[in-house]
Amino acid sequence: MNSLNFLYASLGIGFLVLVGFISYAFFNLSQALKQSTSILKKVDDITKDVNNLKNLIKSGILYLLSMFNKKEVKKNDNKK
């Protein structure tokens, strides 16, 4: 085997190893991104639930304040 042929063969094998490594790295990256996507969907769902709960609590508090204000207005009207 000529030294030039040996050089070409080693370059070819090195290139194949490099392509294999990059392909493996991209595969692992895609798997990690799939997992993070599912985690982010769960976090988004939980965030929506928390926002809905916050809005329900807020509307409940506003309702109670309006009822309290109506009672205070009635008390003030009765005192006059």
C-alpha positions in Angstrom: 0.0 0.0 0.0 1.3 3.3 -1.0 1.7 6.1 1.6 -0.7 8.3 -0.4 -3.3 5.6 -0.5 -2.9 5.1 3.3 -3.4 8.9 3.8 -6.6 8.8 1.7 -7.9 5.7 3.6 -7.2 7.3 7.0 -8.8 10.5 5.9 -11.9 8.6 4.7 -12.2 6.6 7.9 -11.7 9.8 10.0 -14.4 11.6 8.0 -16.8 8.6 8.5 -16.0 8.7 12.3 -16.7 12.4 12.4 -20.0 12.1 10.5 -21.0 9.3 12.8 -20.1 11.3 15.9 -22.0 14.4 14.6 -25.1 12.2 13.8 -25.0 10.6 17.2 -24.7 14.1 18.9 -27.7 15.4 16.8 -29.7 12.3 17.7 -29.1 12.9 21.4 -29.9 16.6 21.1 -33.2 15.8 19.4 -34.1 13.3 22.2 -33.3 16.0 24.8 -35.4 18.6 23.0 -38.3 16.1 22.8 -38.1 15.7 26.6 -37.9 19.4 27.2 -40.8 20.0 24.9 -43.0 17.7 26.9 -41.8 19.3 30.1 -42.6 22.7 28.8 -46.1 21.6 27.7 -46.7 20.4 31.3 -45.4 23.6 32.7 -47.6 25.6 30.3 -50.7 23.6 31.4 -49.9 24.1 35.1 -49.4 27.8 34.4 -52.8 28.1 32.7 -54.4 26.3 35.7 -52.8 28.6 38.1 -53.9 31.6 36.1 -57.5 30.3 36.0 -57.4 29.7 39.8 -56.0 33.2 40.3 -58.8 34.7 38.2 -61.4 32.7 40.1 -60.0 33.9 43.4 -59.8 37.5 42.1 -63.4 37.4 40.9 -64.5 35.9 44.3 -62.7 38.6 46.2 -64.2 41.3 44.0 -67.7 39.8 44.5 -67.2 39.7 48.3 -66.0 43.3 48.3 -69.0 44.4 46.2 -71.3 42.7 48.7 -69.5 44.3 51.6 -69.8 47.7 50.0 -73.5 47.2 49.4 -74.0 46.3 53.0 -72.0 49.3 54.1 -74.0 51.6 51.9 -77.3 50.1 53.4 -76.0 50.7 56.9 -75.0 54.3 56.1 -78.4 54.9 54.5 -80.2 53.5 57.6 -78.2 55.7 59.9 -79.2 58.9 58.1 
